């Protein structure tokens, strides 16, 4: 198992991130503007536009998974983008390619 020292380091790092301002809504507005431009140039339908822009974005979650196979058990940083401000934009681009 990993020691409390490693957990404390991760907690301090997450604390630093939480102190910064949350600009999730601004980023989502930018993504919505991209979808609006696609809509007015007839690249997507109104139904697609509503589906891609109608959700409540939340700040992506940062956490770490321990690398138990390495000495001192460092953390592997993970950022979960599910329901993040650019989540549906990323999904749309991924499906189109």
C-alpha positions in Angstrom: 0.0 0.0 0.0 1.0 3.6 -0.3 1.8 5.8 2.6 0.0 8.9 3.9 2.8 11.1 2.6 1.8 10.4 -1.0 -1.9 11.0 -0.3 -1.0 14.3 1.4 1.0 15.4 -1.6 -2.0 14.6 -3.9 -4.4 16.4 -1.6 -2.1 19.5 -1.5 -1.9 19.5 -5.4 -5.7 19.2 -5.8 -6.1 22.0 -3.2 -3.9 24.3 -5.4 -6.1 23.5 -8.4 -9.3 24.2 -6.5 -8.0 27.6 -5.5 -8.0 28.8 -9.1 -11.1 30.3 -10.7 -13.5 28.0 -12.4 -13.9 29.1 -16.0 -16.0 26.1 -17.1 -18.9 28.2 -18.3 -16.6 30.4 -20.4 -15.1 27.4 -22.1 -18.5 25.9 -22.7 -19.7 29.1 -24.3 -16.7 28.9 -26.7 -17.6 25.3 -27.6 -21.3 26.3 -28.1 -20.1 29.1 -30.4 -18.2 26.6 -32.5 -21.4 24.5 -32.8 -23.4 27.6 -33.7 -21.0 28.4 -36.5 -21.4 24.8 -37.8 -25.2 25.3 -37.6 -25.3 28.5 -39.6 -23.1 27.0 -42.3 -25.4 24.0 -42.5 -22.8 21.4 -41.3 -25.1 20.2 -38.5 -28.8 20.2 -38.1 -30.8 22.1 -35.5 -31.5 18.7 -33.7 -27.7 18.0 -33.6 -27.1 21.6 -32.3 -29.5 21.1 -29.5 -28.1 17.7 -28.6 -24.5 19.0 -28.6 -25.2 22.2 -26.6 -28.0 21.3 -24.2 -26.1 20.0 -21.1 -24.8 21.4 -17.8 -21.0 21.4 -18.0 -19.0 20.7 -14.9 -15.4 21.2 -14.1 -13.3 18.2 -15.1 -12.2 16.0 -12.2 -8.5 15.5 -11.4 -7.3 12.5 -9.5 -4.4 10.1 -9.3 -3.9 6.4 -9.5 -1.0 4.9 -7.7 1.7 3.1 -9.8 2.1 0.2 -7.3 4.7 -1.5 -9.6 7.2 1.4 -9.2 9.4 2.4 -6.2 8.0 5.1 -3.9 4.6 4.5 -5.6 4.2 7.7 -7.7 0.7 8.8 -8.8 -0.5 8.6 -12.4 -2.5 11.8 -13.0 -5.9 11.3 -14.5 -8.3 14.0 -15.7 -11.9 12.9 -16.2 -13.5 15.0 -19.0 -16.9 13.4 -18.7 -19.5 16.3 -18.8 -16.6 18.7 -19.1 -17.2 21.9 -21.2 -15.7 20.4 -24.3 -16.8 16.8 -23.8 -19.5 16.7 -26.5 -17.3 18.7 -28.9 -14.5 16.1 -28.5 -17.0 13.3 -29.0 -18.4 14.9 -32.1 -15.0 15.3 -33.6 -14.0 11.7 -32.7 -17.1 10.3 -34.4 -16.5 12.4 -37.5 -13.0 11.1 -38.1 
